[in-house]
Amino acid sequence: MTTDQGKAMRFCPRCATPLAEAEVDGKRLPKCQSPSCTFVAYRDPKVAVGVVTGENGKVLLGQRNHEPGMGLWTFPSGFVDAGEVVEEAAVREVKEETNLDVRIEDLLGVFSESGSPVVFIVYAGVIIGGSPEVGPETTEVGFFSYEELPPLAFQRDVEIIQLWLKHNKSNVGR
């Protein structure tokens, strides 16, 4: 039993009675054991955002400096902080990881997988300033053609980059 911060939740936040796994709506969830309390600790998903951007038909990628996928490449992405607007989080992640300023252009897709606690929202972005530099979460930053992609960190990255290429093709002259 964990909270969204990853710490073990052992007691009910309403009445301090111990929690125990129980069947709730067909799922095993932490539930308060007090007969007078109805608290259930639902396991909410974590929201992550990513931005696919580039220049001259090449996609911007950063080499990851942490797990999962340390040493592999992906587009700028990260978790949304509580209370943060998702588009602002996406712009922030690009700046933190690459030192580039972007404008969000369109939604490329929303992705989730059975059993994964992450909902991933991916945007197409346009670079509007800055110069590419590594940040604390990257060891290298570069632009790559689709034919010369480096080893990617996540299974869905190729599909998302293809969506971005298709998006760019359909928006030429827009």
Rosetta constraint file for C-alpha pairs under 8 A:
AtomPair CA 1 CA 8 HARMONIC 5.48 0.50
AtomPair CA 1 CA 9 HARMONIC 5.47 0.50
AtomPair CA 1 CA 10 HARMONIC 7.08 0.50
AtomPair CA 1 CA 29 HARMONIC 7.84 0.50
AtomPair CA 1 CA 30 HARMONIC 6.19 0.50
AtomPair CA 2 CA 6 HARMONIC 5.26 0.50
AtomPair CA 2 CA 7 HARMONIC 5.30 0.50
AtomPair CA 2 CA 8 HARMONIC 4.40 0.50
AtomPair CA 2 CA 9 HARMONIC 5.10 0.50
AtomPair CA 2 CA 43 HARMONIC 7.79 0.50
AtomPair CA 3 CA 7 HARMONIC 5.73 0.50
AtomPair CA 3 CA 8 HARMONIC 6.56 0.50
AtomPair CA 3 CA 9 HARMONIC 6.10 0.50
AtomPair CA 3 CA 43 HARMONIC 7.46 0.50
AtomPair CA 4 CA 43 HARMONIC 7.60 0.50
AtomPair CA 4 CA 44 HARMONIC 7.20 0.50
AtomPair CA 4 CA 46 HARMONIC 7.51 0.50
AtomPair CA 9 CA 19 HARMONIC 7.76 0.50
AtomPair CA 10 CA 18 HARMONIC 5.85 0.50
AtomPair CA 10 CA 19 HARMONIC 5.51 0.50
AtomPair CA 10 CA 20 HARMONIC 7.91 0.50
AtomPair CA 11 CA 16 HARMONIC 5.14 0.50
AtomPair CA 11 CA 17 HARMONIC 5.45 0.50
AtomPair CA 11 CA 18 HARMONIC 4.30 0.50
AtomPair CA 11 CA 19 HARMONIC 5.20 0.50
AtomPair CA 11 CA 32 HARMONIC 7.52 0.50
AtomPair CA 12 CA 16 HARMONIC 4.61 0.50
AtomPair CA 12 CA 17 HARMONIC 5.32 0.50
AtomPair CA 12 CA 18 HARMONIC 6.07 0.50
AtomPair CA 12 CA 19 HARMONIC 6.01 0.50
AtomPair CA 12 CA 31 HARMONIC 7.87 0.50
AtomPair CA 12 CA 32 HARMONIC 5.72 0.50
AtomPair CA 12 CA 39 HARMONIC 7.02 0.50
AtomPair CA 14 CA 37 HARMONIC 7.98 0.50
AtomPair CA 14 CA 39 HARMONIC 7.37 0.50
AtomPair CA 15 CA 37 HARMONIC 7.48 0.50
AtomPair CA 17 CA 32 HARMONIC 6.28 0.50
AtomPair CA 17 CA 33 HARMONIC 6.36 0.50
AtomPair CA 17 CA 34 HARMONIC 6.17 0.50
AtomPair CA 18 CA 32 HARMONIC 6.23 0.50
AtomPair CA 18 CA 33 HARMONIC 6.21 0.50
AtomPair CA 19 CA 30 HARMONIC 5.64 0.50
AtomPair CA 19 CA 31 HARMONIC 5.16 0.50
AtomPair CA 19 CA 32 HARMONIC 4.57 0.50
AtomPair CA 19 CA 33 HARMONIC 5.86 0.50
AtomPair CA 20 CA 29 HARMONIC 7.85 0.50
AtomPair CA 20 CA 30 HARMONIC 5.14 0.50
AtomPair CA 20 CA 31 HARMONIC 5.48 0.50
AtomPair CA 20 CA 32 HARMONIC 6.61 0.50
AtomPair CA 20 CA 33 HARMONIC 6.69 0.50
AtomPair CA 21 CA 28 HARMONIC 5.84 0.50
AtomPair CA 21 CA 29 HARMONIC 5.14 0.50
AtomPair CA 21 CA 30 HARMONIC 4.43 0.50
AtomPair CA 21 CA 31 HARMONIC 6.06 0.50
AtomPair CA 22 CA 27 HARMONIC 7.88 0.50
AtomPair CA 22 CA 28 HARMONIC 5.31 0.50
AtomPair CA 22 CA 29 HARMONIC 5.53 0.50
AtomPair CA 22 CA 30 HARMONIC 6.21 0.50
AtomPair CA 22 CA 31 HARMONIC 6.01 0.50
AtomPair CA 23 CA 27 HARMONIC 5.43 0.50
AtomPair CA 23 CA 28 HARMONIC 4.75 0.50
AtomPair CA 23 CA 29 HARMONIC 6.47 0.50
AtomPair CA 24 CA 28 HARMONIC 6.24 0.50
AtomPair CA 24 CA 29 HARMONIC 6.40 0.50
AtomPair CA 29 CA 40 HARMONIC 6.95 0.50
AtomPair CA 29 CA 41 HARMONIC 6.57 0.50
AtomPair CA 29 CA 42 HARMONIC 6.62 0.50
AtomPair CA 29 CA 43 HARMONIC 7.77 0.50
AtomPair CA 30 CA 40 HARMONIC 5.95 0.50
AtomPair CA 30 CA 41 HARMONIC 5.33 0.50
AtomPair CA 30 CA 42 HARMONIC 7.47 0.50
AtomPair CA 31 CA 38 HARMONIC 7.63 0.50
AtomPair CA 31 CA 39 HARMONIC 6.01 0.50
AtomPair CA 31 CA 40 HARMONIC 4.47 0.50
AtomPair CA 31 CA 41 HARMONIC 6.25 0.50
AtomPair CA 32 CA 37 HARMONIC 6.51 0.50
AtomPair CA 32 CA 38 HARMONIC 6.63 0.50
AtomPair CA 32 CA 39 HARMONIC 5.50 0.50
AtomPair CA 32 CA 40 HARMONIC 6.43 0.50
AtomPair CA 33 CA 37 HARMONIC 7.60 0.50
AtomPair CA 34 CA 38 HARMONIC 7.93 0.50
AtomPair CA 44 CA 117 HARMONIC 7.49 0.50
AtomPair CA 45 CA 117 HARMONIC 4.73 0.50
AtomPair CA 45 CA 118 HARMONIC 5.49 0.50
AtomPair CA 45 CA 119 HARMONIC 6.55 0.50
AtomPair CA 46 CA 79 HARMONIC 7.31 0.50
AtomPair CA 46 CA 80 HARMONIC 7.92 0.50
AtomPair CA 46 CA 117 HARMONIC 5.96 0.50
AtomPair CA 46 CA 118 HARMONIC 4.83 0.50
AtomPair CA 46 CA 119 HARMONIC 6.23 0.50
AtomPair CA 47 CA 79 HARMONIC 5.89 0.50
AtomPair CA 47 CA 80 HARMONIC 5.77 0.50
AtomPair CA 47 CA 118 HARMONIC 5.74 0.50
AtomPair CA 47 CA 119 HARMONIC 4.92 0.50
AtomPair CA 47 CA 120 HARMONIC 6.04 0.50
AtomPair CA 47 CA 121 HARMONIC 7.50 0.50
AtomPair CA 48 CA 77 HARMONIC 7.03 0.50
AtomPair CA 48 CA 78 HARMONIC 5.28 0.50
AtomPair CA 48 CA 79 HARMONIC 4.08 0.50
AtomPair CA 48 CA 80 HARMONIC 5.53 0.50
AtomPair CA 48 CA 118 HARMONIC 6.70 0.50
AtomPair CA 48 CA 119 HARMONIC 6.11 0.50
AtomPair CA 48 CA 120 HARMONIC 4.78 0.50
AtomPair CA 48 CA 121 HARMONIC 6.20 0.50
AtomPair CA 49 CA 77 HARMONIC 5.42 0.50
AtomPair CA 49 CA 78 HARMONIC 5.61 0.50
AtomPair CA 49 CA 79 HARMONIC 6.20 0.50
AtomPair CA 49 CA 80 HARMONIC 6.74 0.50
AtomPair CA 49 CA 86 HARMONIC 6.95 0.50
AtomPair CA 49 CA 89 HARMONIC 7.03 0.50
AtomPair CA 49 CA 90 HARMONIC 5.47 0.50
AtomPair CA 49 CA 120 HARMONIC 5.58 0.50
AtomPair CA 49 CA 121 HARMONIC 4.72 0.50
AtomPair CA 49 CA 122 HARMONIC 5.61 0.50
AtomPair CA 49 CA 123 HARMONIC 7.72 0.50
AtomPair CA 50 CA 75 HARMONIC 6.84 0.50
AtomPair CA 50 CA 76 HARMONIC 5.63 0.50
AtomPair CA 50 CA 77 HARMONIC 3.93 0.50
AtomPair CA 50 CA 78 HARMONIC 6.57 0.50
AtomPair CA 50 CA 90 HARMONIC 5.82 0.50
AtomPair CA 50 CA 93 HARMONIC 7.63 0.50
AtomPair CA 50 CA 120 HARMONIC 7.40 0.50
AtomPair CA 50 CA 121 HARMONIC 6.36 0.50
AtomPair CA 50 CA 122 HARMONIC 4.65 0.50
AtomPair CA 50 CA 123 HARMONIC 6.20 0.50
AtomPair CA 51 CA 75 HARMONIC 6.51 0.50
AtomPair CA 51 CA 76 HARMONIC 5.81 0.50
AtomPair CA 51 CA 77 HARMONIC 6.45 0.50
AtomPair CA 51 CA 90 HARMONIC 6.23 0.50
AtomPair CA 51 CA 91 HARMONIC 7.68 0.50
AtomPair CA 51 CA 94 HARMONIC 7.03 0.50
AtomPair CA 51 CA 104 HARMONIC 7.86 0.50
AtomPair CA 51 CA 122 HARMONIC 5.70 0.50
AtomPair CA 51 CA 123 HARMONIC 4.81 0.50
AtomPair CA 51 CA 124 HARMONIC 5.66 0.50
AtomPair CA 51 CA 125 HARMONIC 5.97 0.50
AtomPair CA 52 CA 59 HARMONIC 6.94 0.50
AtomPair CA 52 CA 60 HARMONIC 6.95 0.50
AtomPair CA 52 CA 75 HARMONIC 5.86 0.50
AtomPair CA 52 CA 76 HARMONIC 7.22 0.50
AtomPair CA 52 CA 122 HARMONIC 7.37 0.50
AtomPair CA 52 CA 123 HARMONIC 6.28 0.50
AtomPair CA 52 CA 124 HARMONIC 5.04 0.50
AtomPair CA 52 CA 125 HARMONIC 6.00 0.50
AtomPair CA 52 CA 161 HARMONIC 7.08 0.50
AtomPair CA 52 CA 164 HARMONIC 6.64 0.50
AtomPair CA 53 CA 59 HARMONIC 5.79 0.50
AtomPair CA 53 CA 60 HARMONIC 5.73 0.50
AtomPair CA 53 CA 75 HARMONIC 7.96 0.50
AtomPair CA 53 CA 124 HARMONIC 5.99 0.50
AtomPair CA 53 CA 125 HARMONIC 4.97 0.50
AtomPair CA 53 CA 126 HARMONIC 5.80 0.50
AtomPair CA 53 CA 127 HARMONIC 6.86 0.50
AtomPair CA 53 CA 164 HARMONIC 7.87 0.50
AtomPair CA 54 CA 58 HARMONIC 5.34 0.50
AtomPair CA 54 CA 59 HARMONIC 4.30 0.50
AtomPair CA 54 CA 60 HARMONIC 4.78 0.50
AtomPair CA 54 CA 126 HARMONIC 7.20 0.50
AtomPair CA 54 CA 127 HARMONIC 7.05 0.50
AtomPair CA 54 CA 143 HARMONIC 6.67 0.50
AtomPair CA 55 CA 59 HARMONIC 6.77 0.50
AtomPair CA 55 CA 60 HARMONIC 7.72 0.50
AtomPair CA 55 CA 127 HARMONIC 7.84 0.50
AtomPair CA 55 CA 143 HARMONIC 7.51 0.50
AtomPair CA 57 CA 145 HARMONIC 6.82 0.50
AtomPair CA 57 CA 165 HARMONIC 7.67 0.50
AtomPair CA 58 CA 143 HARMONIC 5.40 0.50
AtomPair CA 58 CA 144 HARMONIC 4.87 0.50
AtomPair CA 58 CA 145 HARMONIC 4.57 0.50
AtomPair CA 58 CA 146 HARMONIC 7.07 0.50
AtomPair CA 59 CA 75 HARMONIC 7.96 0.50
AtomPair CA 59 CA 143 HARMONIC 5.22 0.50
AtomPair CA 59 CA 144 HARMONIC 5.26 0.50
AtomPair CA 59 CA 145 HARMONIC 6.42 0.50
AtomPair CA 59 CA 146 HARMONIC 7.56 0.50
AtomPair CA 59 CA 161 HARMONIC 7.63 0.50
AtomPair CA 60 CA 75 HARMONIC 6.18 0.50
AtomPair CA 60 CA 141 HARMONIC 7.31 0.50
AtomPair CA 60 CA 142 HARMONIC 5.79 0.50
AtomPair CA 60 CA 143 HARMONIC 4.54 0.50
AtomPair CA 60 CA 144 HARMONIC 6.62 0.50
AtomPair CA 61 CA 73 HARMONIC 6.06 0.50
AtomPair CA 61 CA 74 HARMONIC 5.15 0.50
AtomPair CA 61 CA 75 HARMONIC 4.49 0.50
AtomPair CA 61 CA 76 HARMONIC 6.86 0.50
AtomPair CA 61 CA 141 HARMONIC 5.85 0.50
AtomPair CA 61 CA 142 HARMONIC 5.59 0.50
AtomPair CA 61 CA 143 HARMONIC 6.20 0.50
AtomPair CA 61 CA 144 HARMONIC 7.35 0.50
AtomPair CA 62 CA 73 HARMONIC 5.38 0.50
AtomPair CA 62 CA 74 HARMONIC 5.61 0.50
AtomPair CA 62 CA 75 HARMONIC 6.02 0.50
AtomPair CA 62 CA 76 HARMONIC 6.73 0.50
AtomPair CA 62 CA 97 HARMONIC 7.35 0.50
AtomPair CA 62 CA 98 HARMONIC 7.31 0.50
AtomPair CA 62 CA 134 HARMONIC 7.80 0.50
AtomPair CA 62 CA 138 HARMONIC 5.76 0.50
AtomPair CA 62 CA 139 HARMONIC 7.31 0.50
AtomPair CA 62 CA 140 HARMONIC 5.69 0.50
AtomPair CA 62 CA 141 HARMONIC 4.37 0.50
AtomPair CA 62 CA 142 HARMONIC 6.46 0.50
AtomPair CA 63 CA 70 HARMONIC 7.54 0.50
AtomPair CA 63 CA 71 HARMONIC 5.70 0.50
AtomPair CA 63 CA 72 HARMONIC 5.40 0.50
AtomPair CA 63 CA 73 HARMONIC 4.29 0.50
AtomPair CA 63 CA 74 HARMONIC 6.62 0.50
AtomPair CA 63 CA 138 HARMONIC 5.24 0.50
AtomPair CA 63 CA 139 HARMONIC 5.51 0.50
AtomPair CA 63 CA 140 HARMONIC 5.15 0.50
AtomPair CA 63 CA 141 HARMONIC 6.34 0.50
AtomPair CA 64 CA 69 HARMONIC 6.60 0.50
AtomPair CA 64 CA 70 HARMONIC 4.89 0.50
AtomPair CA 64 CA 71 HARMONIC 5.23 0.50
AtomPair CA 64 CA 72 HARMONIC 5.71 0.50
AtomPair CA 64 CA 73 HARMONIC 5.94 0.50
AtomPair CA 64 CA 74 HARMONIC 7.29 0.50
AtomPair CA 64 CA 137 HARMONIC 6.07 0.50
AtomPair CA 64 CA 138 HARMONIC 4.78 0.50
AtomPair CA 64 CA 139 HARMONIC 6.37 0.50
AtomPair CA 64 CA 140 HARMONIC 7.92 0.50
AtomPair CA 64 CA 153 HARMONIC 7.97 0.50
AtomPair CA 65 CA 70 HARMONIC 5.31 0.50
AtomPair CA 65 CA 71 HARMONIC 6.29 0.50
AtomPair CA 65 CA 136 HARMONIC 7.41 0.50
AtomPair CA 65 CA 137 HARMONIC 4.98 0.50
AtomPair CA 65 CA 138 HARMONIC 4.81 0.50
AtomPair CA 65 CA 139 HARMONIC 5.67 0.50
AtomPair CA 66 CA 70 HARMONIC 4.64 0.50
AtomPair CA 66 CA 71 HARMONIC 7.66 0.50
AtomPair CA 66 CA 137 HARMONIC 6.67 0.50
AtomPair CA 68 CA 153 HARMONIC 7.64 0.50
AtomPair CA 69 CA 73 HARMONIC 7.78 0.50
AtomPair CA 69 CA 153 HARMONIC 4.84 0.50
AtomPair CA 69 CA 154 HARMONIC 7.30 0.50
AtomPair CA 70 CA 153 HARMONIC 7.67 0.50
AtomPair CA 71 CA 139 HARMONIC 7.94 0.50
AtomPair CA 72 CA 150 HARMONIC 7.71 0.50
AtomPair CA 72 CA 151 HARMONIC 5.67 0.50
AtomPair CA 72 CA 152 HARMONIC 5.37 0.50
AtomPair CA 72 CA 153 HARMONIC 4.84 0.50
AtomPair CA 73 CA 150 HARMONIC 6.57 0.50
AtomPair CA 73 CA 151 HARMONIC 6.07 0.50
AtomPair CA 73 CA 152 HARMONIC 4.62 0.50
AtomPair CA 73 CA 153 HARMONIC 5.31 0.50
AtomPair CA 74 CA 152 HARMONIC 5.78 0.50
AtomPair CA 74 CA 153 HARMONIC 5.82 0.50
AtomPair CA 74 CA 154 HARMONIC 7.38 0.50
AtomPair CA 74 CA 157 HARMONIC 6.89 0.50
AtomPair CA 76 CA 93 HARMONIC 6.13 0.50
AtomPair CA 76 CA 94 HARMONIC 5.20 0.50
AtomPair CA 76 CA 97 HARMONIC 6.26 0.50
AtomPair CA 76 CA 98 HARMONIC 7.54 0.50
AtomPair CA 77 CA 90 HARMONIC 6.89 0.50
AtomPair CA 77 CA 93 HARMONIC 5.74 0.50
AtomPair CA 77 CA 94 HARMONIC 7.01 0.50
AtomPair CA 78 CA 90 HARMONIC 7.64 0.50
AtomPair CA 78 CA 93 HARMONIC 6.15 0.50
AtomPair CA 79 CA 89 HARMONIC 7.67 0.50
AtomPair CA 80 CA 84 HARMONIC 6.35 0.50
AtomPair CA 80 CA 85 HARMONIC 7.78 0.50
AtomPair CA 80 CA 86 HARMONIC 6.31 0.50
AtomPair CA 80 CA 89 HARMONIC 5.63 0.50
AtomPair CA 80 CA 90 HARMONIC 7.94 0.50
AtomPair CA 81 CA 89 HARMONIC 7.49 0.50
AtomPair CA 84 CA 88 HARMONIC 7.01 0.50
AtomPair CA 84 CA 89 HARMONIC 6.49 0.50
AtomPair CA 85 CA 89 HARMONIC 6.25 0.50
AtomPair CA 86 CA 90 HARMONIC 6.23 0.50
AtomPair CA 87 CA 91 HARMONIC 6.37 0.50
AtomPair CA 87 CA 104 HARMONIC 6.99 0.50
AtomPair CA 88 CA 92 HARMONIC 6.09 0.50
AtomPair CA 89 CA 93 HARMONIC 6.12 0.50
AtomPair CA 90 CA 94 HARMONIC 6.50 0.50
AtomPair CA 90 CA 123 HARMONIC 7.85 0.50
AtomPair CA 91 CA 95 HARMONIC 6.43 0.50
AtomPair CA 91 CA 101 HARMONIC 7.07 0.50
AtomPair CA 91 CA 102 HARMONIC 6.08 0.50
AtomPair CA 91 CA 103 HARMONIC 7.15 0.50
AtomPair CA 91 CA 104 HARMONIC 7.32 0.50
AtomPair CA 92 CA 96 HARMONIC 6.11 0.50
AtomPair CA 93 CA 97 HARMONIC 6.04 0.50
AtomPair CA 94 CA 98 HARMONIC 5.72 0.50
AtomPair CA 94 CA 99 HARMONIC 6.87 0.50
AtomPair CA 94 CA 100 HARMONIC 6.27 0.50
AtomPair CA 94 CA 101 HARMONIC 7.01 0.50
AtomPair CA 94 CA 102 HARMONIC 7.27 0.50
AtomPair CA 95 CA 99 HARMONIC 4.39 0.50
AtomPair CA 95 CA 100 HARMONIC 5.04 0.50
AtomPair CA 95 CA 101 HARMONIC 5.81 0.50
AtomPair CA 95 CA 102 HARMONIC 7.92 0.50
AtomPair CA 96 CA 135 HARMONIC 5.85 0.50
AtomPair CA 96 CA 136 HARMONIC 7.50 0.50
AtomPair CA 96 CA 137 HARMONIC 7.84 0.50
AtomPair CA 97 CA 133 HARMONIC 7.91 0.50
AtomPair CA 97 CA 134 HARMONIC 6.25 0.50
AtomPair CA 97 CA 135 HARMONIC 4.63 0.50
AtomPair CA 97 CA 136 HARMONIC 6.82 0.50
AtomPair CA 97 CA 137 HARMONIC 5.88 0.50
AtomPair CA 97 CA 138 HARMONIC 6.09 0.50
AtomPair CA 98 CA 131 HARMONIC 7.93 0.50
AtomPair CA 98 CA 132 HARMONIC 5.34 0.50
AtomPair CA 98 CA 133 HARMONIC 5.15 0.50
AtomPair CA 98 CA 134 HARMONIC 5.40 0.50
AtomPair CA 98 CA 135 HARMONIC 5.91 0.50
AtomPair CA 98 CA 138 HARMONIC 7.76 0.50
AtomPair CA 98 CA 141 HARMONIC 6.60 0.50
AtomPair CA 99 CA 130 HARMONIC 6.00 0.50
AtomPair CA 99 CA 131 HARMONIC 6.20 0.50
AtomPair CA 99 CA 132 HARMONIC 5.61 0.50
AtomPair CA 99 CA 133 HARMONIC 5.52 0.50
AtomPair CA 99 CA 134 HARMONIC 7.17 0.50
AtomPair CA 99 CA 135 HARMONIC 7.07 0.50
AtomPair CA 100 CA 127 HARMONIC 6.76 0.50
AtomPair CA 100 CA 128 HARMONIC 7.69 0.50
AtomPair CA 100 CA 129 HARMONIC 5.90 0.50
AtomPair CA 100 CA 130 HARMONIC 4.49 0.50
AtomPair CA 100 CA 131 HARMONIC 5.72 0.50
AtomPair CA 100 CA 132 HARMONIC 5.88 0.50
AtomPair CA 100 CA 133 HARMONIC 7.89 0.50
AtomPair CA 101 CA 127 HARMONIC 5.86 0.50
AtomPair CA 101 CA 128 HARMONIC 5.55 0.50
AtomPair CA 101 CA 129 HARMONIC 4.87 0.50
AtomPair CA 101 CA 130 HARMONIC 5.69 0.50
AtomPair CA 102 CA 125 HARMONIC 5.97 0.50
AtomPair CA 102 CA 126 HARMONIC 5.29 0.50
AtomPair CA 102 CA 127 HARMONIC 4.38 0.50
AtomPair CA 102 CA 128 HARMONIC 5.25 0.50
AtomPair CA 102 CA 129 HARMONIC 6.98 0.50
AtomPair CA 103 CA 125 HARMONIC 5.47 0.50
AtomPair CA 103 CA 126 HARMONIC 5.26 0.50
AtomPair CA 103 CA 127 HARMONIC 6.53 0.50
AtomPair CA 103 CA 128 HARMONIC 6.61 0.50
AtomPair CA 104 CA 123 HARMONIC 6.54 0.50
AtomPair CA 104 CA 124 HARMONIC 6.21 0.50
AtomPair CA 104 CA 125 HARMONIC 4.42 0.50
AtomPair CA 104 CA 126 HARMONIC 6.53 0.50
AtomPair CA 105 CA 123 HARMONIC 7.09 0.50
AtomPair CA 105 CA 124 HARMONIC 5.50 0.50
AtomPair CA 105 CA 125 HARMONIC 5.00 0.50
AtomPair CA 105 CA 126 HARMONIC 6.62 0.50
AtomPair CA 106 CA 123 HARMONIC 5.65 0.50
AtomPair CA 106 CA 124 HARMONIC 5.24 0.50
AtomPair CA 106 CA 125 HARMONIC 7.08 0.50
AtomPair CA 107 CA 121 HARMONIC 7.78 0.50
AtomPair CA 107 CA 122 HARMONIC 6.21 0.50
AtomPair CA 107 CA 123 HARMONIC 4.42 0.50
AtomPair CA 107 CA 124 HARMONIC 6.18 0.50
AtomPair CA 108 CA 121 HARMONIC 7.92 0.50
AtomPair CA 108 CA 122 HARMONIC 5.45 0.50
AtomPair CA 108 CA 123 HARMONIC 5.00 0.50
AtomPair CA 108 CA 124 HARMONIC 6.02 0.50
AtomPair CA 108 CA 160 HARMONIC 7.61 0.50
AtomPair CA 108 CA 163 HARMONIC 6.65 0.50
AtomPair CA 108 CA 164 HARMONIC 6.91 0.50
AtomPair CA 108 CA 167 HARMONIC 7.86 0.50
AtomPair CA 109 CA 121 HARMONIC 6.10 0.50
AtomPair CA 109 CA 122 HARMONIC 5.45 0.50
AtomPair CA 109 CA 123 HARMONIC 7.09 0.50
AtomPair CA 110 CA 119 HARMONIC 7.09 0.50
AtomPair CA 110 CA 120 HARMONIC 5.65 0.50
AtomPair CA 110 CA 121 HARMONIC 4.50 0.50
AtomPair CA 110 CA 122 HARMONIC 6.27 0.50
AtomPair CA 111 CA 119 HARMONIC 5.88 0.50
AtomPair CA 111 CA 120 HARMONIC 4.99 0.50
AtomPair CA 111 CA 121 HARMONIC 6.40 0.50
AtomPair CA 112 CA 116 HARMONIC 7.06 0.50
AtomPair CA 112 CA 118 HARMONIC 6.48 0.50
AtomPair CA 112 CA 119 HARMONIC 4.97 0.50
AtomPair CA 112 CA 120 HARMONIC 6.32 0.50
AtomPair CA 113 CA 118 HARMONIC 7.87 0.50
AtomPair CA 113 CA 119 HARMONIC 8.00 0.50
AtomPair CA 122 CA 160 HARMONIC 7.99 0.50
AtomPair CA 124 CA 164 HARMONIC 6.40 0.50
AtomPair CA 124 CA 167 HARMONIC 7.94 0.50
AtomPair CA 132 CA 141 HARMONIC 6.66 0.50
AtomPair CA 132 CA 142 HARMONIC 7.66 0.50
AtomPair CA 133 CA 140 HARMONIC 7.66 0.50
AtomPair CA 133 CA 141 HARMONIC 6.46 0.50
AtomPair CA 134 CA 138 HARMONIC 5.41 0.50
AtomPair CA 134 CA 139 HARMONIC 5.90 0.50
AtomPair CA 134 CA 140 HARMONIC 5.58 0.50
AtomPair CA 134 CA 141 HARMONIC 5.92 0.50
AtomPair CA 135 CA 139 HARMONIC 7.37 0.50
AtomPair CA 144 CA 148 HARMONIC 6.11 0.50
AtomPair CA 144 CA 149 HARMONIC 5.77 0.50
AtomPair CA 144 CA 150 HARMONIC 7.86 0.50
AtomPair CA 145 CA 149 HARMONIC 6.30 0.50
AtomPair CA 152 CA 157 HARMONIC 6.72 0.50
AtomPair CA 152 CA 158 HARMONIC 7.81 0.50
AtomPair CA 153 CA 157 HARMONIC 7.42 0.50
AtomPair CA 156 CA 160 HARMONIC 6.31 0.50
AtomPair CA 157 CA 161 HARMONIC 6.10 0.50
AtomPair CA 158 CA 162 HARMONIC 6.15 0.50
AtomPair CA 159 CA 163 HARMONIC 6.34 0.50
AtomPair CA 160 CA 164 HARMONIC 6.35 0.50
AtomPair CA 161 CA 165 HARMONIC 6.24 0.50
AtomPair CA 162 CA 166 HARMONIC 6.16 0.50
AtomPair CA 163 CA 167 HARMONIC 6.01 0.50
AtomPair CA 164 CA 168 HARMONIC 6.11 0.50
AtomPair CA 165 CA 169 HARMONIC 6.23 0.50
AtomPair CA 166 CA 170 HARMONIC 6.22 0.50
AtomPair CA 167 CA 171 HARMONIC 6.21 0.50
AtomPair CA 168 CA 172 HARMONIC 6.32 0.50
